[in-house]
């Protein structure tokens, strides 16, 4: 059975792509102010952030929420 998620903006978006788009939109410094975690504020990198976010559900939820907010901001005229 095929499970289509038409209304889920996170469907098909990898964590790496999501993080790259957030960094491109906000930058590391602003991202660290939005979500205060060390992988964003101290020597940030995509690799270290992915490792942390994959192991930490509460941080991943915050990042996904910020990504959805970014999509809403980008959709506004």
C-alpha positions as CSV (number, residue, x, y, z in Angstrom):
1,X,0.0,0.0,0.0
2,X,1.3,3.4,-0.9
3,X,1.3,6.1,1.7
4,X,1.2,9.5,0.0
5,X,2.0,12.5,2.3
6,X,0.8,15.4,0.1
7,X,0.4,17.9,2.9
8,X,3.6,17.1,4.7
9,X,6.3,19.7,3.7
10,X,9.0,17.5,5.3
11,X,8.2,14.5,3.2
12,X,11.2,13.6,1.0
13,X,13.5,16.2,2.6
14,X,16.6,14.8,4.1
15,X,18.0,16.1,7.3
16,X,21.1,17.2,5.4
17,X,19.2,19.2,2.8
18,X,17.0,20.7,5.5
19,X,20.1,21.8,7.5
20,X,21.9,23.2,4.4
21,X,18.8,25.3,3.5
22,X,18.6,26.6,7.1
23,X,22.3,27.6,7.0
24,X,21.9,29.3,3.6
25,X,18.9,31.2,4.8
26,X,20.0,32.2,8.4
27,X,23.7,31.5,8.6
28,X,25.4,29.7,11.4
29,X,25.4,32.6,13.8
30,X,21.7,33.4,13.5
31,X,20.9,29.7,13.5
32,X,22.7,29.4,16.8
33,X,20.7,32.3,18.2
34,X,17.4,30.7,17.1
35,X,18.3,27.2,18.5
36,X,21.0,27.4,21.2
37,X,22.9,24.1,20.7
38,X,26.7,23.9,20.7
39,X,26.9,22.3,17.2
40,X,25.5,25.6,15.8
41,X,27.5,28.0,18.1
42,X,30.9,26.4,18.6
43,X,32.9,25.4,15.5
44,X,29.7,24.6,13.5
45,X,29.7,22.2,10.6
46,X,27.1,20.2,8.7
47,X,28.7,16.9,9.7
48,X,28.8,17.6,13.5
49,X,25.3,19.0,13.4
50,X,23.9,16.0,11.5
51,X,25.5,13.6,14.0
52,X,24.0,15.5,16.9
53,X,20.6,16.0,15.4
54,X,20.3,12.3,14.4
55,X,20.9,11.3,18.1
56,X,18.8,14.0,19.8
57,X,15.1,14.0,19.0
58,X,14.2,17.2,20.9
59,X,16.9,19.2,18.9
60,X,15.7,17.7,15.6
61,X,12.1,18.7,16.3
62,X,13.3,22.3,16.9
63,X,15.3,22.3,13.7
64,X,12.3,20.9,11.7
65,X,10.0,23.5,13.3
66,X,12.4,26.3,12.3
67,X,12.6,24.9,8.8
68,X,8.8,25.0,8.5
69,X,8.8,28.6,9.8
70,X,11.4,29.4,7.1
71,X,9.2,27.9,4.4
72,X,6.2,30.0,5.6
73,X,8.3,33.1,5.5
74,X,9.6,32.4,2.1
75,X,6.1,31.8,0.8
76,X,4.8,35.2,2.0
77,X,4.6,37.8,-0.8
